Amino acid sequence: MARSLFSIKGVLFTSTSNTEKTHGEIYDDIRSIEGVVTLNTRTLEKGKIAVVVKVDPYPFGSKFTQEVHDTIVKDIEEVKGVRKFRVKESPFVKIEPTQTFNPVPQSSKSYVNPPETSQEQR
């Protein structure tokens, strides 16, 4: 049976100047949190990173509840080097229909129909 993964999208505020941790080490610590499966990041500006955290609720009884959501967010904020994790979108955070939060840049190119190339046959 396939399990459902849930996304928590937000902005991660970090401070590596007062710790000896790099961003890579901070990301590794977040990935090691129980229930966190993947972490996608994109740097917005110094100390401000857009993130998408994929959560597998299996370790928490296979249900993604408000309590599980809050535990994951709290655990992320307790990682050394993280100042704040501001959730922008998740199953428990209602966003305005006009707002969209997409931390992973989308390309306008479509690879569904790749451009045709001509090759001369001799």
N, CA, C and O atoms as a GROMACS GRO file, in nm:
protein
  488
    1MET      N    1   0.084  -0.118   0.000
    1MET     CA    2   0.000   0.000   0.000
    1MET      C    3   0.089   0.124   0.000
    1MET      O    4   0.179   0.137   0.083
    2ALA      N    5   0.063   0.214  -0.092
    2ALA     CA    6   0.143   0.336  -0.102
    2ALA      C    7   0.101   0.434   0.007
    2ALA      O    8  -0.018   0.451   0.036
    3ARG      N    9   0.199   0.497   0.065
    3ARG     CA   10   0.172   0.596   0.169
    3ARG      C   11   0.163   0.734   0.106
    3ARG      O   12   0.223   0.762   0.003
    4SER      N   13   0.086   0.820   0.172
    4SER     CA   14   0.074   0.958   0.127
    4SER      C   15   0.180   1.043   0.195
    4SER      O   16   0.204   1.031   0.315
    5LEU      N   17   0.242   1.129   0.117
    5LEU     CA   18   0.335   1.227   0.171
    5LEU      C   19   0.264   1.362   0.174
    5LEU      O   20   0.182   1.392   0.087
    6PHE      N   21   0.297   1.442   0.272
    6PHE     CA   22   0.237   1.574   0.288
    6PHE      C   23   0.345   1.679   0.278
    6PHE      O   24   0.458   1.657   0.323
    7SER      N   25   0.312   1.793   0.219
    7SER     CA   26   0.409   1.902   0.200
    7SER      C   27   0.386   2.014   0.300
    7SER      O   28   0.272   2.052   0.329
    8ILE      N   29   0.496   2.064   0.350
    8ILE     CA   30   0.495   2.187   0.429
    8ILE      C   31   0.589   2.281   0.356
    8ILE      O   32   0.709   2.256   0.346
    9LYS      N   33   0.533   2.391   0.304
    9LYS     CA   34   0.613   2.489   0.230
    9LYS      C   35   0.627   2.613   0.316
    9LYS      O   36   0.533   2.655   0.383
   10GLY      N   37   0.746   2.670   0.314
   10GLY     CA   38   0.767   2.790   0.394
   10GLY      C   39   0.900   2.855   0.368
   10GLY      O   40   0.972   2.822   0.274
   11VAL      N   41   0.931   2.950   0.455
   11VAL     CA   42   1.056   3.024   0.446
   11VAL      C   43   1.137   2.994   0.572
   11VAL      O   44   1.088   3.008   0.684
   12LEU      N   45   1.260   2.954   0.550
   12LEU     CA   46   1.352   2.921   0.658
   12LEU      C   47   1.448   3.037   0.677
   12LEU      O   48   1.515   3.079   0.583
   13PHE      N   49   1.454   3.090   0.798
   13PHE     CA   50   1.547   3.198   0.830
   13PHE      C   51   1.662   3.137   0.907
   13PHE      O   52   1.643   3.076   1.012
   14THR      N   53   1.783   3.154   0.854
   14THR     CA   54   1.900   3.091   0.915
   14THR      C   55   2.002   3.195   0.958
   14THR      O   56   1.999   3.311   0.916
   15SER      N   57   2.092   3.150   1.042
   15SER     CA   58   2.204   3.234   1.085
   15SER      C   59   2.324   3.142   1.103
   15SER      O   60   2.334   3.071   1.203
   16THR      N   61   2.413   3.144   1.006
   16THR     CA   62   2.531   3.061   1.015
   16THR      C   63   2.650   3.137   1.072
   16THR      O   64   2.755   3.077   1.098
   17SER      N   65   2.637   3.268   1.091
   17SER     CA   66   2.749   3.347   1.140
   17SER      C   67   2.780   3.320   1.287
   17SER      O   68   2.896   3.324   1.327
   18ASN      N   69   2.677   3.290   1.368
   18ASN     CA   70   2.704   3.265   1.509
   18ASN      C   71   2.717   3.116   1.541
   18ASN      O   72   2.734   3.078   1.656
   19THR      N   73   2.709   3.033   1.438
   19THR     CA   74   2.733   2.889   1.455
   19THR      C   75   2.842   2.849   1.357
   19THR      O   76   2.876   2.924   1.266
   20GLU      N   77   2.893   2.733   1.376
   20GLU     CA   78   2.994   2.685   1.281
   20GLU      C   79   2.931   2.591   1.180
   20GLU      O   80   3.002   2.512   1.116
   21LYS      N   81   2.800   2.598   1.164
   21LYS     CA   82   2.730   2.511   1.070
   21LYS      C   83   2.715   2.578   0.935
   21LYS      O   84   2.695   2.699   0.925
   22THR      N   85   2.725   2.498   0.832
   22THR     CA   86   2.697   2.547   0.697
   22THR      C   87   2.550   2.521   0.666
   22THR      O   88   2.482   2.448   0.739
   23HIS      N   89   2.501   2.579   0.559
   23HIS     CA   90   2.363   2.553   0.520
   23HIS      C   91   2.342   2.404   0.491
   23HIS      O   92   2.238   2.349   0.524
   24GLY      N   93   2.441   2.341   0.430
   24GLY     CA   94   2.431   2.198   0.402
   24GLY      C   95   2.413   2.116   0.528
   24GLY      O   96   2.335   2.020   0.530
   25GLU      N   97   2.483   2.152   0.634
   25GLU     CA   98   2.470   2.081   0.761
   25GLU      C   99   2.332   2.107   0.824
   25GLU      O  100   2.274   2.017   0.885
   26ILE      N  101   2.282   2.229   0.811
   26ILE     CA  102   2.148   2.260   0.861
   26ILE      C  103   2.045   2.176   0.786
   26ILE      O  104   1.954   2.119   0.847
   27TYR      N  105   2.058   2.167   0.653
   27TYR     CA  106   1.966   2.087   0.573
   27TYR      C  107   1.972   1.940   0.614
   27TYR      O  108   1.870   1.873   0.625
   28ASP      N  109   2.094   1.890   0.637
   28ASP     CA  110   2.109   1.750   0.680
   28ASP      C  111   2.039   1.725   0.813
   28ASP      O  112   1.975   1.622   0.832
   29ASP      N  113   2.050   1.821   0.905
   29ASP     CA  114   1.982   1.807   1.035
   29ASP      C  115   1.831   1.806   1.019
   29ASP      O  116   1.762   1.733   1.090
   30ILE      N  117   1.779   1.886   0.926
   30ILE     CA  118   1.635   1.887   0.902
   30ILE      C  119   1.592   1.755   0.839
   30ILE      O  120   1.488   1.700   0.876
   31ARG      N  121   1.671   1.704   0.745
   31ARG     CA  122   1.637   1.576   0.682
   31ARG      C  123   1.639   1.461   0.782
   31ARG      O  124   1.573   1.359   0.760
   32SER      N  125   1.714   1.475   0.890
   32SER     CA  126   1.723   1.366   0.988
   32SER      C  127   1.608   1.367   1.089
   32SER      O  128   1.600   1.278   1.173
   33ILE      N  129   1.520   1.466   1.082
   33ILE     CA  130   1.404   1.472   1.172
   33ILE      C  131   1.309   1.358   1.137
   33ILE      O  132   1.282   1.332   1.020
   34GLU      N  133   1.259   1.291   1.239
   34GLU     CA  134   1.168   1.178   1.218
   34GLU      C  135   1.046   1.224   1.139
   34GLU      O  136   0.980   1.322   1.174
   35GLY      N  137   1.016   1.151   1.032
   35GLY     CA  138   0.903   1.182   0.946
   35GLY      C  139   0.938   1.262   0.823
   35GLY      O  140   0.864   1.258   0.725
   36VAL      N  141   1.049   1.336   0.825
   36VAL     CA  142   1.090   1.416   0.710
   36VAL      C  143   1.153   1.323   0.607
   36VAL      O  144   1.248   1.251   0.636
   37VAL      N  145   1.099   1.326   0.486
   37VAL     CA  146   1.148   1.238   0.379
   37VAL      C  147   1.241   1.314   0.286
   37VAL      O  148   1.351   1.267   0.256
   38THR      N  149   1.198   1.431   0.240
   38THR     CA  150   1.282   1.511   0.150
   38THR      C  151   1.275   1.658   0.190
   38THR      O  152   1.183   1.702   0.258
   39LEU      N  153   1.374   1.731   0.144
   39LEU     CA  154   1.382   1.874   0.167
   39LEU      C  155   1.432   1.938   0.038
   39LEU      O  156   1.544   1.909  -0.005
   40ASN      N  157   1.352   2.024  -0.022
   40ASN     CA  158   1.394   2.099  -0.140
   40ASN      C  159   1.412   2.244  -0.097
   40ASN      O  160   1.329   2.299  -0.024
   41THR      N  161   1.521   2.304  -0.143
   41THR     CA  162   1.552   2.441  -0.100
   41THR      C  163   1.584   2.530  -0.219
   41THR      O  164   1.626   2.484  -0.325
   42ARG      N  165   1.564   2.658  -0.197
   42ARG     CA  166   1.605   2.761  -0.294
   42ARG      C  167   1.638   2.886  -0.215
   42ARG      O  168   1.553   2.935  -0.140
   43THR      N  169   1.757   2.938  -0.230
   43THR     CA  170   1.799   3.058  -0.159
   43THR      C  171   1.729   3.180  -0.217
   43THR      O  172   1.731   3.204  -0.337
   44LEU      N  173   1.666   3.256  -0.127
   44LEU     CA  174   1.599   3.379  -0.168
   44LEU      C  175   1.693   3.498  -0.151
   44LEU      O  176   1.708   3.579  -0.242
   45GLU      N  177   1.754   3.507  -0.035
   45GLU     CA  178   1.855   3.609  -0.006
   45GLU      C  179   1.933   3.558   0.115
   45GLU      O  180   1.900   3.453   0.170
   46LYS      N  181   2.034   3.631   0.154
   46LYS     CA  182   2.119   3.584   0.264
   46LYS      C  183   2.036   3.554   0.389
   46LYS      O  184   1.966   3.641   0.442
   47GLY      N  185   2.045   3.431   0.434
   47GLY     CA  186   1.976   3.391   0.556
   47GLY      C  187   1.828   3.364   0.540
   47GLY      O  188   1.758   3.342   0.639
   48LYS      N  189   1.778   3.365   0.416
   48LYS     CA  190   1.636   3.344   0.390
   48LYS      C  191   1.623   3.243   0.276
   48LYS      O  192   1.663   3.270   0.163
   49ILE      N  193   1.566   3.125   0.309
   49ILE     CA  194   1.561   3.016   0.213
   49ILE      C  195   1.419   2.962   0.200
   49ILE      O  196   1.354   2.934   0.301
   50ALA      N  197   1.372   2.948   0.077
   50ALA     CA  198   1.241   2.887   0.053
   50ALA      C  199   1.259   2.735   0.060
   50ALA      O  200   1.352   2.681   0.002
   51VAL      N  201   1.170   2.669   0.131
   51VAL     CA  202   1.184   2.523   0.147
   51VAL      C  203   1.050   2.453   0.126
   51VAL      O  204   0.943   2.509   0.150
   52VAL      N  205   1.061   2.330   0.080
   52VAL     CA  206   0.947   2.238   0.074
   52VAL      C  207   0.991   2.113   0.150
   52VAL      O  208   1.087   2.046   0.111
   53VAL      N  209   0.920   2.083   0.258
   53VAL     CA  210   0.950   1.966   0.340
   53VAL      C  211   0.842   1.863   0.312
   53VAL      O  212   0.723   1.890   0.330
   54LYS      N  213   0.881   1.744   0.268
   54LYS     CA  214   0.787   1.634   0.248
   54LYS      C  215   0.788   1.548   0.373
   54LYS      O  216   0.895   1.508   0.421
   55VAL      N  217   0.668   1.519   0.426
   55VAL     CA  218   0.655   1.446   0.551
   55VAL      C  219   0.579   1.316   0.528
   55VAL      O  220   0.474   1.315   0.464
   56ASP      N  221   0.634   1.207   0.580
   56ASP     CA  222   0.566   1.078   0.581
   56ASP      C  223   0.513   1.058   0.723
   56ASP      O  224   0.592   1.049   0.817
   57PRO      N  225   0.381   1.051   0.740
   57PRO     CA  226   0.325   1.041   0.875
   57PRO      C  227   0.335   0.902   0.938
   57PRO      O  228   0.287   0.882   1.049
   58TYR      N  229   0.395   0.806   0.869
   58TYR     CA  230   0.401   0.668   0.920
   58TYR      C  231   0.457   0.658   1.063
   58TYR      O  232   0.399   0.587   1.144
   59PRO      N  233   0.568   0.727   1.095
   59PRO     CA  234   0.620   0.715   1.232
   59PRO      C  235   0.525   0.770   1.339
   59PRO      O  236   0.543   0.744   1.458
   60PHE      N  237   0.424   0.844   1.297
   60PHE     CA  238   0.331   0.907   1.391
   60PHE      C  239   0.194   0.839   1.390
   60PHE      O  240   0.094   0.902   1.424
   61GLY      N  241   0.190   0.714   1.352
   61GLY     CA  242   0.063   0.643   1.348
   61GLY      C  243  -0.007   0.654   1.214
   61GLY      O  244  -0.127   0.630   1.205
   62SER      N  245   0.067   0.690   1.110
   62SER     CA  246   0.016   0.699   0.972
   62SER      C  247  -0.088   0.807   0.948
   62SER      O  248  -0.154   0.806   0.844
   63LYS      N  249  -0.106   0.899   1.041
   63LYS     CA  250  -0.200   1.008   1.021
   63LYS      C  251  -0.128   1.141   1.034
   63LYS      O  252  -0.053   1.164   1.129
   64PHE      N  253  -0.152   1.228   0.936
   64PHE     CA  254  -0.091   1.361   0.940
   64PHE      C  255  -0.191   1.454   1.007
   64PHE      O  256  -0.285   1.503   0.943
   65THR      N  257  -0.171   1.479   1.134
   65THR     CA  258  -0.262   1.561   1.214
   65THR      C  259  -0.198   1.697   1.241
   65THR      O  260  -0.082   1.720   1.210
   66GLN      N  261  -0.276   1.786   1.300
   66GLN     CA  262  -0.224   1.917   1.340
   66GLN      C  263  -0.108   1.899   1.437
   66GLN      O  264  -0.010   1.973   1.431
   67GLU      N  265  -0.118   1.802   1.526
   67GLU     CA  266  -0.012   1.777   1.623
   67GLU      C  267   0.118   1.734   1.554
   67GLU      O  268   0.226   1.780   1.592
   68VAL      N  269   0.108   1.646   1.454
   68VAL     CA  270   0.226   1.603   1.379
   68VAL      C  271   0.286   1.722   1.305
   68VAL      O  272   0.408   1.741   1.306
   69HIS      N  273   0.202   1.801   1.241
   69HIS     CA  274   0.246   1.921   1.171
   69HIS      C  275   0.323   2.013   1.264
   69HIS      O  276   0.434   2.057   1.232
   70ASP      N  277   0.265   2.041   1.381
   70ASP     CA  278   0.330   2.132   1.477
   70ASP      C  279   0.461   2.074   1.530
   70ASP      O  280   0.556   2.148   1.553
   71THR      N  281   0.466   1.943   1.548
   71THR     CA  282   0.589   1.878   1.594
   71THR      C  283   0.701   1.893   1.492
   71THR      O  284   0.814   1.925   1.528
   72ILE      N  285   0.670   1.872   1.365
   72ILE     CA  286   0.771   1.886   1.258
   72ILE      C  287   0.821   2.030   1.253
   72ILE      O  288   0.942   2.053   1.246
   73VAL      N  289   0.730   2.127   1.257
   73VAL     CA  290   0.769   2.268   1.252
   73VAL      C  291   0.856   2.303   1.373
   73VAL      O  292   0.957   2.372   1.358
   74LYS      N  293   0.818   2.257   1.492
   74LYS     CA  294   0.894   2.285   1.614
   74LYS      C  295   1.034   2.222   1.605
   74LYS      O  296   1.133   2.284   1.643
   75ASP      N  297   1.040   2.097   1.554
   75ASP     CA  298   1.170   2.029   1.541
   75ASP      C  299   1.261   2.102   1.442
   75ASP      O  300   1.382   2.109   1.463
   76ILE      N  301   1.203   2.155   1.335
   76ILE     CA  302   1.283   2.232   1.239
   76ILE      C  303   1.337   2.358   1.305
   76ILE      O  304   1.453   2.394   1.285
   77GLU      N  305   1.254   2.427   1.383
   77GLU     CA  306   1.297   2.550   1.448
   77GLU      C  307   1.402   2.526   1.556
   77GLU      O  308   1.475   2.618   1.592
   78GLU      N  309   1.410   2.404   1.608
   78GLU     CA  310   1.509   2.372   1.711
   78GLU      C  311   1.645   2.333   1.654
   78GLU      O  312   1.740   2.315   1.730
   79VAL      N  313   1.655   2.319   1.522
   79VAL     CA  314   1.783   2.287   1.460
   79VAL      C  315   1.878   2.404   1.479
   79VAL      O  316   1.842   2.519   1.454
   80LYS      N  317   1.998   2.374   1.523
   80LYS     CA  318   2.098   2.479   1.544
   80LYS      C  319   2.129   2.548   1.412
   80LYS      O  320   2.162   2.483   1.313
   81GLY      N  321   2.117   2.680   1.411
   81GLY     CA  322   2.139   2.759   1.289
   81GLY      C  323   2.010   2.808   1.228
   81GLY      O  324   2.011   2.897   1.143
   82VAL      N  325   1.896   2.752   1.271
   82VAL     CA  326   1.765   2.798   1.223
   82VAL      C  327   1.712   2.900   1.322
   82VAL      O  328   1.699   2.872   1.441
   83ARG      N  329   1.682   3.020   1.271
   83ARG     CA  330   1.623   3.123   1.357
   83ARG      C  331   1.472   3.111   1.362
   83ARG      O  332   1.412   3.126   1.468
   84LYS      N  333   1.411   3.082   1.247
   84LYS     CA  334   1.265   3.076   1.238
   84LYS      C  335   1.227   2.996   1.113
   84LYS      O  336   1.296   3.002   1.012
   85PHE      N  337   1.117   2.923   1.123
   85PHE     CA  338   1.059   2.858   1.006
   85PHE      C  339   0.916   2.907   0.994
   85PHE      O  340   0.830   2.871   1.075
   86ARG      N  341   0.891   2.990   0.894
   86ARG     CA  342   0.759   3.049   0.874
   86ARG      C  343   0.685   2.967   0.768
   86ARG      O  344   0.720   2.968   0.650
   87VAL      N  345   0.582   2.895   0.812
   87VAL     CA  346   0.503   2.811   0.722
   87VAL      C  347   0.414   2.900   0.635
   87VAL      O  348   0.342   2.986   0.686
   88LYS      N  349   0.420   2.877   0.505
   88LYS     CA  350   0.338   2.953   0.411
   88LYS      C  351   0.222   2.870   0.358
   88LYS      O  352   0.115   2.923   0.328
   89GLU      N  353   0.243   2.738   0.348
   89GLU     CA  354   0.139   2.652   0.291
   89GLU      C  355   0.157   2.510   0.344
   89GLU      O  356   0.266   2.454   0.341
   90SER      N  357   0.047   2.453   0.392
   90SER     CA  358   0.045   2.314   0.437
   90SER      C  359  -0.100   2.272   0.449
   90SER      O  360  -0.190   2.355   0.433
   91PRO      N  361  -0.128   2.144   0.476
   91PRO     CA  362  -0.267   2.103   0.492
   91PRO      C  363  -0.338   2.174   0.607
   91PRO      O  364  -0.460   2.175   0.613
   92PHE      N  365  -0.262   2.233   0.699
   92PHE     CA  366  -0.322   2.298   0.816
   92PHE      C  367  -0.310   2.450   0.814
   92PHE      O  368  -0.351   2.516   0.909
   93VAL      N  369  -0.255   2.505   0.708
   93VAL     CA  370  -0.243   2.650   0.695
   93VAL      C  371  -0.325   2.691   0.574
   93VAL      O  372  -0.298   2.648   0.461
   94LYS      N  373  -0.423   2.774   0.597
   94LYS     CA  374  -0.509   2.821   0.488
   94LYS      C  375  -0.442   2.942   0.423
   94LYS      O  376  -0.401   3.035   0.491
   95ILE      N  377  -0.433   2.938   0.292
   95ILE     CA  378  -0.376   3.051   0.219
   95ILE      C  379  -0.485   3.116   0.136
   95ILE      O  380  -0.585   3.054   0.102
   96GLU      N  381  -0.464   3.242   0.106
   96GLU     CA  382  -0.558   3.315   0.023
   96GLU      C  383  -0.553   3.258  -0.118
   96GLU      O  384  -0.445   3.222  -0.166
   97PRO      N  385  -0.667   3.248  -0.186
   97PRO     CA  386  -0.668   3.193  -0.322
   97PRO      C  387  -0.582   3.272  -0.419
   97PRO      O  388  -0.534   3.215  -0.517
   98THR      N  389  -0.562   3.401  -0.395
   98THR     CA  390  -0.482   3.482  -0.486
   98THR      C  391  -0.333   3.465  -0.461
   98THR      O  392  -0.251   3.497  -0.548
   99GLN      N  393  -0.298   3.415  -0.344
   99GLN     CA  394  -0.156   3.394  -0.313
   99GLN      C  395  -0.111   3.260  -0.367
   99GLN      O  396  -0.184   3.162  -0.362
  100THR      N  397   0.009   3.258  -0.417
  100THR     CA  398   0.071   3.130  -0.451
  100THR      C  399   0.211   3.134  -0.396
  100THR      O  400   0.280   3.236  -0.406
  101PHE      N  401   0.252   3.026  -0.341
  101PHE     CA  402   0.386   3.016  -0.288
  101PHE      C  403   0.452   2.900  -0.356
  101PHE      O  404   0.416   2.784  -0.334
  102ASN      N  405   0.549   2.928  -0.441
  102ASN     CA  406   0.617   2.824  -0.515
  102ASN      C  407   0.766   2.842  -0.498
  102ASN      O  408   0.828   2.915  -0.575
  103PRO      N  409   0.826   2.775  -0.399
  103PRO     CA  410   0.967   2.795  -0.374
  103PRO      C  411   1.059   2.737  -0.480
  103PRO      O  412   1.175   2.777  -0.490
  104VAL      N  413   1.010   2.645  -0.560
  104VAL     CA  414   1.092   2.587  -0.664
  104VAL      C  415   1.060   2.661  -0.794
  104VAL      O  416   0.946   2.661  -0.838
  105PRO      N  417   1.161   2.724  -0.855
  105PRO     CA  418   1.134   2.802  -0.976
  105PRO      C  419   1.079   2.714  -1.087
  105PRO      O  420   1.128   2.604  -1.110
  106GLN      N  421   0.978   2.764  -1.155
  106GLN     CA  422   0.917   2.691  -1.265
  106GLN      C  423   0.966   2.750  -1.397
  106GLN      O  424   0.975   2.871  -1.412
  107SER      N  425   0.996   2.663  -1.489
  107SER     CA  426   1.041   2.706  -1.620
  107SER      C  427   0.922   2.720  -1.713
  107SER      O  428   0.826   2.644  -1.705
  108SER      N  429   0.928   2.817  -1.801
  108SER     CA  430   0.820   2.834  -1.897
  108SER      C  431   0.831   2.734  -2.011
  108SER      O  432   0.738   2.720  -2.091
  109LYS      N  433   0.943   2.665  -2.019
  109LYS     CA  434   0.962   2.567  -2.125
  109LYS      C  435   0.885   2.440  -2.093
  109LYS      O  436   0.877   2.398  -1.977
  110SER      N  437   0.830   2.382  -2.192
  110SER     CA  438   0.759   2.256  -2.174
  110SER      C  439   0.837   2.148  -2.246
  110SER      O  440   0.872   2.162  -2.363
  111TYR      N  441   0.864   2.042  -2.175
  111TYR     CA  442   0.938   1.932  -2.236
  111TYR      C  443   0.846   1.819  -2.276
  111TYR      O  444   0.892   1.710  -2.312
  112VAL      N  445   0.715   1.845  -2.271
  112VAL     CA  446   0.619   1.745  -2.315
  112VAL      C  447   0.634   1.726  -2.466
  112VAL      O  448   0.634   1.613  -2.516
  113ASN      N  449   0.645   1.836  -2.538
  113ASN     CA  450   0.664   1.832  -2.682
  113ASN      C  451   0.798   1.898  -2.713
  113ASN      O  452   0.803   2.018  -2.737
  114PRO      N  453   0.906   1.821  -2.713
  114PRO     CA  454   1.037   1.883  -2.740
  114PRO      C  455   1.043   1.941  -2.880
  114PRO      O  456   0.973   1.894  -2.970
  115PRO      N  457   1.126   2.043  -2.899
  115PRO     CA  458   1.136   2.104  -3.031
  115PRO      C  459   1.187   2.002  -3.133
  115PRO      O  460   1.272   1.918  -3.103
  116GLU      N  461   1.133   2.012  -3.253
  116GLU     CA  462   1.176   1.921  -3.357
  116GLU      C  463   1.309   1.970  -3.413
  116GLU      O  464   1.332   2.090  -3.429
  117THR      N  465   1.395   1.876  -3.442
  117THR     CA  466   1.523   1.911  -3.502
  117THR      C  467   1.528   1.846  -3.639
  117THR      O  468   1.480   1.735  -3.658
  118SER      N  469   1.586   1.916  -3.732
  118SER     CA  470   1.597   1.861  -3.865
  118SER      C  471   1.734   1.803  -3.886
  118SER      O  472   1.835   1.862  -3.847
  119GLN      N  473   1.737   1.690  -3.948
  119GLN     CA  474   1.864   1.626  -3.980
  119GLN      C  475   1.861   1.593  -4.129
  119GLN      O  476   1.766   1.533  -4.180
  120GLU      N  477   1.965   1.632  -4.194
  120GLU     CA  478   1.972   1.602  -4.338
  120GLU      C  479   2.010   1.458  -4.358
  120GLU      O  480   2.101   1.406  -4.292
  121GLN      N  481   1.941   1.393  -4.448
  121GLN     CA  482   1.975   1.255  -4.482
  121GLN      C  483   2.052   1.257  -4.611
  121GLN      O  484   2.011   1.320  -4.708
  122ARG      N  485   2.164   1.189  -4.613
  122ARG     CA  486   2.248   1.190  -4.734
  122ARG      C  487   2.250   1.055  -4.794
  122ARG      O  488   2.315   1.034  -4.897
   0.00000   0.00000   0.00000
